[in-house]
Amino acid sequence: MPTAPAPAGETTAASNASLASRIDALFPWVIAIGILVADQITKQVALASLEAGRLVPVVGSYLSFTYVRNPGIAFGLHLGAFSRPFFVLTALGVLAALIAFYRSTPREDRLRRLAIAVLCAGAIGNLIDRIRWSEGVVDFIRLAVGGYEWPIFNIADMAVTTGAILLGISLLTEGRKPRPF
Protein backbone atom coordinates (compact mmCIF):
# COMPACT_ATOMS: atom_id res chain seq x y z
CA MET A 1 0.00 0.00 0.00
CA PRO A 2 1.57 3.35 -1.02
CA THR A 3 2.19 5.94 1.64
CA ALA A 4 0.87 9.44 1.34
CA PRO A 5 3.47 12.06 0.47
CA ALA A 6 4.63 14.25 3.32
CA PRO A 7 3.23 17.75 3.44
CA ALA A 8 5.44 20.24 1.56
CA GLY A 9 6.53 22.05 4.73
CA GLU A 10 7.79 18.85 6.37
CA THR A 11 9.79 17.84 3.29
CA THR A 12 11.44 21.25 3.10
CA ALA A 13 12.27 21.20 6.83
CA ALA A 14 13.77 17.71 6.58
CA SER A 15 15.82 18.66 3.53
CA ASN A 16 17.04 21.87 5.24
CA ALA A 17 18.03 19.86 8.32
CA SER A 18 19.89 17.38 6.11
CA LEU A 19 21.73 20.18 4.32
CA ALA A 20 22.61 21.86 7.62
CA SER A 21 23.92 18.55 8.92
CA ARG A 22 26.13 18.08 5.86
CA ILE A 23 27.47 21.63 6.11
CA ASP A 24 28.15 21.10 9.81
CA ALA A 25 30.05 17.89 9.04
CA LEU A 26 32.12 19.52 6.29
CA PHE A 27 32.90 22.80 8.08
CA PRO A 28 36.03 21.59 9.95
CA TRP A 29 37.47 20.17 6.73
CA VAL A 30 36.76 23.37 4.78
CA ILE A 31 38.77 25.24 7.43
CA ALA A 32 41.51 22.59 7.26
CA ILE A 33 41.74 22.84 3.46
CA GLY A 34 41.99 26.63 3.75
CA ILE A 35 44.85 26.28 6.24
CA LEU A 36 46.63 23.73 4.06
CA VAL A 37 46.31 25.90 0.94
CA ALA A 38 47.55 28.99 2.85
CA ASP A 39 50.48 26.97 4.21
CA GLN A 40 51.56 25.72 0.80
CA ILE A 41 51.14 29.10 -0.92
CA THR A 42 53.09 30.98 1.76
CA LYS A 43 55.89 28.41 1.59
CA GLN A 44 56.12 28.86 -2.18
CA VAL A 45 56.21 32.64 -1.74
CA ALA A 46 58.95 32.24 0.90
CA LEU A 47 60.98 30.02 -1.43
CA ALA A 48 60.61 32.50 -4.30
CA SER A 49 61.28 35.71 -2.41
CA LEU A 50 63.32 35.14 0.75
CA GLU A 51 67.04 34.53 1.14
CA ALA A 52 68.40 32.13 3.74
CA GLY A 53 69.58 33.99 6.81
CA ARG A 54 68.37 37.42 5.65
CA LEU A 55 65.66 38.98 7.85
CA VAL A 56 62.85 40.95 6.23
CA PRO A 57 61.21 43.06 8.97
CA VAL A 58 57.41 43.07 8.95
CA VAL A 59 56.57 44.61 12.35
CA GLY A 60 59.74 46.26 13.66
CA SER A 61 62.06 43.72 15.22
CA TYR A 62 59.11 41.69 16.59
CA LEU A 63 57.96 39.94 13.43
CA SER A 64 60.11 39.24 10.42
CA PHE A 65 60.36 36.76 7.58
CA THR A 66 63.41 34.70 6.73
CA TYR A 67 64.03 31.42 4.97
CA VAL A 68 65.28 28.27 6.67
CA ARG A 69 64.91 24.53 6.15
CA ASN A 70 64.08 22.36 9.11
CA PRO A 71 64.93 18.67 8.64
CA GLY A 72 63.59 17.90 12.12
CA ILE A 73 60.48 18.68 14.09
CA ALA A 74 59.56 21.47 16.49
CA PHE A 75 62.41 23.65 17.70
CA GLY A 76 64.81 22.09 15.19
CA LEU A 77 65.00 18.69 16.93
CA HIS A 78 66.14 16.05 14.47
CA LEU A 79 67.61 12.56 14.18
CA GLY A 80 70.30 13.17 11.58
CA ALA A 81 70.03 11.00 8.48
CA PHE A 82 67.01 9.17 9.93
CA SER A 83 64.92 12.33 10.40
CA ARG A 84 63.11 12.30 7.07
CA PRO A 85 61.90 8.67 7.01
CA PHE A 86 61.16 8.67 10.73
CA PHE A 87 59.11 11.86 10.64
CA VAL A 88 57.26 10.86 7.43
CA LEU A 89 56.22 7.55 9.00
CA THR A 90 55.40 9.21 12.31
CA ALA A 91 53.24 11.84 10.57
CA LEU A 92 51.36 9.13 8.66
CA GLY A 93 50.73 7.22 11.91
CA VAL A 94 49.58 10.37 13.70
CA LEU A 95 47.25 11.24 10.82
CA ALA A 96 45.73 7.73 10.93
CA ALA A 97 45.17 8.07 14.69
CA LEU A 98 43.66 11.55 14.28
CA ILE A 99 41.25 10.34 11.59
CA ALA A 100 40.17 7.42 13.80
CA PHE A 101 39.70 9.84 16.72
CA TYR A 102 37.67 12.17 14.48
CA ARG A 103 35.42 9.33 13.34
CA SER A 104 34.72 8.35 16.96
CA THR A 105 33.99 11.94 17.98
CA PRO A 106 30.28 12.74 18.41
CA ARG A 107 28.95 15.09 15.76
CA GLU A 108 27.82 17.49 18.47
CA ASP A 109 31.42 17.98 19.66
CA ARG A 110 32.20 20.72 17.15
CA LEU A 111 35.27 22.00 18.99
CA ARG A 112 36.95 18.58 19.01
CA ARG A 113 36.13 17.96 15.36
CA LEU A 114 37.55 21.36 14.42
CA ALA A 115 40.66 20.78 16.55
CA ILE A 116 41.37 17.44 14.88
CA ALA A 117 40.84 18.84 11.38
CA VAL A 118 43.20 21.76 12.10
CA LEU A 119 45.80 19.36 13.51
CA CYS A 120 45.49 17.24 10.35
CA ALA A 121 45.97 20.30 8.13
CA GLY A 122 49.19 21.22 9.93
CA ALA A 123 50.50 17.67 9.88
CA ILE A 124 49.73 17.29 6.16
CA GLY A 125 51.32 20.66 5.34
CA ASN A 126 54.64 19.68 6.87
CA LEU A 127 54.35 16.11 5.57
CA ILE A 128 54.10 17.45 2.01
CA ASP A 129 57.38 19.31 2.56
CA ARG A 130 59.12 16.24 3.99
CA ILE A 131 58.05 14.10 1.05
CA ARG A 132 58.78 16.78 -1.57
CA TRP A 133 62.16 18.01 -0.31
CA SER A 134 65.01 16.12 1.31
CA GLU A 135 66.23 19.37 2.92
CA GLY A 136 63.20 19.45 5.20
CA VAL A 137 60.27 21.68 5.99
CA VAL A 138 60.21 25.30 4.81
CA ASP A 139 60.04 27.67 7.79
CA PHE A 140 59.93 31.45 7.39
CA ILE A 141 58.14 33.26 10.26
CA ARG A 142 60.35 34.70 13.01
CA LEU A 143 59.06 36.22 16.26
CA ALA A 144 61.26 38.04 18.75
CA VAL A 145 59.95 39.62 21.95
CA GLY A 146 61.88 41.03 24.89
CA GLY A 147 65.21 39.63 23.75
CA TYR A 148 63.74 36.14 23.23
CA GLU A 149 63.69 34.77 19.69
CA TRP A 150 61.12 32.06 19.04
CA PRO A 151 62.23 29.24 16.70
CA ILE A 152 61.33 30.02 13.08
CA PHE A 153 58.05 28.38 12.02
CA ASN A 154 55.35 28.24 9.32
CA ILE A 155 51.56 28.17 9.03
CA ALA A 156 51.42 24.37 9.38
CA ASP A 157 53.25 24.69 12.71
CA MET A 158 50.70 27.29 13.84
CA ALA A 159 47.89 24.89 12.85
CA VAL A 160 49.43 22.04 14.83
CA THR A 161 49.82 24.28 17.89
CA THR A 162 46.32 25.77 17.59
CA GLY A 163 44.74 22.37 16.97
CA ALA A 164 46.55 20.87 19.96
CA ILE A 165 45.37 23.71 22.23
CA LEU A 166 41.77 23.37 21.00
CA LEU A 167 41.90 19.59 21.43
CA GLY A 168 43.23 20.04 24.98
CA ILE A 169 40.40 22.43 25.80
CA SER A 170 37.89 19.99 24.32
CA LEU A 171 39.26 17.08 26.33
CA LEU A 172 39.49 19.09 29.57
CA THR A 173 35.91 20.32 29.29
CA GLU A 174 34.43 16.98 28.23
CA GLY A 175 31.37 16.05 30.23
CA ARG A 176 30.99 19.46 31.88
CA LYS A 177 27.67 21.19 31.68
CA PRO A 178 27.81 24.55 29.95
CA ARG A 179 27.37 27.43 32.39
CA PRO A 180 24.54 29.86 31.77
CA PHE A 181 25.68 33.41 31.16
Secondary structure, DSSP 8 states (H G I E B T S, - for coil): -------HHHHHHHHHHHHHHHHHHHHHHHHHHHHHHHHHHHHHHHHHH--BT--EEEETTTEEEEEEEESSSGGG---GGGHHHHHHHHHHHHHHHHHHHHHHS-TT-HHHHHHHHHHHHHHHHHHHHHHH-TT-EEEEEEEEETTEE---B-HHHHHHHHHHHHHHHHHHTTT------
